[in-house]
Amino acid sequence: MIEFRAPNRAEMALRQEWLADPEFMSYNAGWAVEFAGYHRDTGCVDFPPEVRGVWYHVWVGGVDRDYWFVEDARQHIVGHAHYRIEIDEDGRRVAEIGASIHPDHRRRGLGLATFAELVRRLKSPGRVDVVRNSFEETRTGAVRIHLALGFRPVDVDAGLDSGRPVTTYELAFGSLSA
Ligand SMILES: CC(C)(COP(=O)(O)OP(=O)(O)OC[C@H]1O[C@@H](n2cnc3c(N)ncnc32)[C@H](O)[C@@H]1OP(=O)(O)O)[C@@H](O)C(=O)NCCC(=O)NCCS
């Protein structure tokens, strides 16, 4: 149903287009934070040409992370997905994941398939202990997808904005195989 593909450098222009698209980025709007390049009114994030090269080098096929375009069965690029591995305070290897589907392609099952593929790629033996994602409960699609894949809520945090709690979901491979 979907395939992950490593983008080439020139395709970072498409990522820039998405990050500058208020419809695509509306889920990210309204955070009471000050980050350079973050636009609170729209949720958009600057991704100018001068930062793309370094970003690409670090993220695409990176040492502790990766980033892909998501293609549908007709090989149309419909979204993007990524992970980054960190060691938590208990020494667990935790993969923080994320993905977005372009608004034109939502509600077709592509989001579920995308997160399922992220989990499949991270599940290879010994790779990570835990897969984690954090988002607001108002993101109904994200909540349904993570619960369907076996993730469970482990924490609710005021996070960046006390008026907008964020729930952390985890999928622990060790407990699944027990
Ligand atoms: C969350 C997101 C990835 C879902 O993508 P999608 O392709 O629309 O999801 P699917 O079509 O696979 O739907 C999965 C489930 O969520 C439900 N769903 C999706 N969007 C929904 C919405 N806006 N309201 C209610 N239910 C929704 C679907 O009905 C489906 O439920 P079901 O399996 O019980 O029938 C997409 O909305 C998105 O990119 N949002 C912005 C970024 C984001 O929140 N990413 C996730 C956290 S990192």
The ligand as an SDF file (V2000), in Angstrom:
LIG
                    3D

 48 50  0  0  0  0  0  0  0  0999 V2000
   -2.4180   11.5540   11.7980 C   0  0  0  0  0  0  0  0  0  0  0  0
   -2.3140   11.3020   10.2970 C   0  0  0  0  0  0  0  0  0  0  0  0
   -0.9140   10.7800    9.9740 C   0  0  0  0  0  0  0  0  0  0  0  0
   -3.3630   10.2720    9.9140 C   0  0  0  0  0  0  0  0  0  0  0  0
   -3.1970    9.9850    8.5450 O   0  0  0  0  0  0  0  0  0  0  0  0
   -4.3790    9.3230    7.6810 P   0  0  0  0  0  0  0  0  0  0  0  0
   -3.7670    8.8060    6.4220 O   0  0  0  0  0  0  0  0  0  0  0  0
   -5.5050   10.2710    7.5460 O   0  0  0  0  0  0  0  0  0  0  0  0
   -4.8230    8.1120    8.6400 O   0  0  0  0  0  0  0  0  0  0  0  0
   -5.6310    6.8000    8.2410 P   0  0  0  0  0  0  0  0  0  0  0  0
   -6.4420    7.0460    7.0050 O   0  0  0  0  0  0  0  0  0  0  0  0
   -4.6760    5.6550    8.2240 O   0  0  0  0  0  0  0  0  0  0  0  0
   -6.6300    6.6710    9.4720 O   0  0  0  0  0  0  0  0  0  0  0  0
   -6.2920    5.9320   10.6290 C   0  0  0  0  0  0  0  0  0  0  0  0
   -7.4630    5.9500   11.5750 C   0  0  0  0  0  0  0  0  0  0  0  0
   -7.6390    7.2620   12.1110 O   0  0  0  0  0  0  0  0  0  0  0  0
   -8.9400    7.7460   11.7780 C   0  0  0  0  0  0  0  0  0  0  0  0
   -8.7790    9.1620   11.4890 N   0  0  0  0  0  0  0  0  0  0  0  0
   -7.8380    9.7240   10.6760 C   0  0  0  0  0  0  0  0  0  0  0  0
   -7.9740   11.0730   10.6920 N   0  0  0  0  0  0  0  0  0  0  0  0
   -9.0190   11.3350   11.5220 C   0  0  0  0  0  0  0  0  0  0  0  0
   -9.6600   12.5280   11.9260 C   0  0  0  0  0  0  0  0  0  0  0  0
   -9.2290   13.7250   11.4980 N   0  0  0  0  0  0  0  0  0  0  0  0
  -10.7200   12.4390   12.7640 N   0  0  0  0  0  0  0  0  0  0  0  0
  -11.1530   11.2380   13.2130 C   0  0  0  0  0  0  0  0  0  0  0  0
  -10.5820   10.0500   12.8650 N   0  0  0  0  0  0  0  0  0  0  0  0
   -9.5290   10.1120   12.0230 C   0  0  0  0  0  0  0  0  0  0  0  0
   -9.3700    6.9530   10.5790 C   0  0  0  0  0  0  0  0  0  0  0  0
  -10.7890    6.9140   10.4780 O   0  0  0  0  0  0  0  0  0  0  0  0
   -8.7990    5.6120   10.9140 C   0  0  0  0  0  0  0  0  0  0  0  0
   -9.5800    5.0020   11.9250 O   0  0  0  0  0  0  0  0  0  0  0  0
   -9.9900    3.4710   11.8600 P   0  0  0  0  0  0  0  0  0  0  0  0
   -8.7330    2.7020   11.4830 O   0  0  0  0  0  0  0  0  0  0  0  0
  -10.4540    3.1690   13.2300 O   0  0  0  0  0  0  0  0  0  0  0  0
  -11.0130    3.4060   10.8040 O   0  0  0  0  0  0  0  0  0  0  0  0
   -2.5840   12.6050    9.4860 C   0  0  0  0  0  0  0  0  0  0  0  0
   -3.8200   13.1550    9.9000 O   0  0  0  0  0  0  0  0  0  0  0  0
   -1.5110   13.6680    9.6480 C   0  0  0  0  0  0  0  0  0  0  0  0
   -0.5120   13.6650    8.9370 O   0  0  0  0  0  0  0  0  0  0  0  0
   -1.7070   14.5940   10.6200 N   0  0  0  0  0  0  0  0  0  0  0  0
   -0.7530   15.6640   10.8980 C   0  0  0  0  0  0  0  0  0  0  0  0
    0.5320   15.1560   11.5390 C   0  0  0  0  0  0  0  0  0  0  0  0
    0.3040   14.2100   12.6980 C   0  0  0  0  0  0  0  0  0  0  0  0
   -0.5190   14.4340   13.5600 O   0  0  0  0  0  0  0  0  0  0  0  0
    1.0930   13.1090   12.7000 N   0  0  0  0  0  0  0  0  0  0  0  0
    0.9660   12.0710   13.7400 C   0  0  0  0  0  0  0  0  0  0  0  0
    1.7410   12.3630   14.9530 C   0  0  0  0  0  0  0  0  0  0  0  0
    3.4930   12.5130   14.6370 S   0  0  0  0  0  0  0  0  0  0  0  0
  1  2  1  0
  2  3  1  0
  2  4  1  0
  2 36  1  0
  4  5  1  0
  5  6  1  0
  6  7  2  0
  6  8  1  0
  6  9  1  0
  9 10  1  0
 10 11  2  0
 10 12  1  0
 10 13  1  0
 13 14  1  0
 14 15  1  0
 15 16  1  0
 15 30  1  0
 16 17  1  0
 17 18  1  0
 17 28  1  0
 18 19  1  0
 18 27  1  0
 19 20  2  0
 20 21  1  0
 21 22  1  0
 21 27  2  0
 22 23  1  0
 22 24  2  0
 24 25  1  0
 25 26  2  0
 26 27  1  0
 28 29  1  0
 28 30  1  0
 30 31  1  0
 31 32  1  0
 32 33  2  0
 32 34  1  0
 32 35  1  0
 36 37  1  0
 36 38  1  0
 38 39  2  0
 38 40  1  0
 40 41  1  0
 41 42  1  0
 42 43  1  0
 43 44  2  0
 43 45  1  0
 45 46  1  0
 46 47  1  0
 47 48  1  0
M  END
$$$$
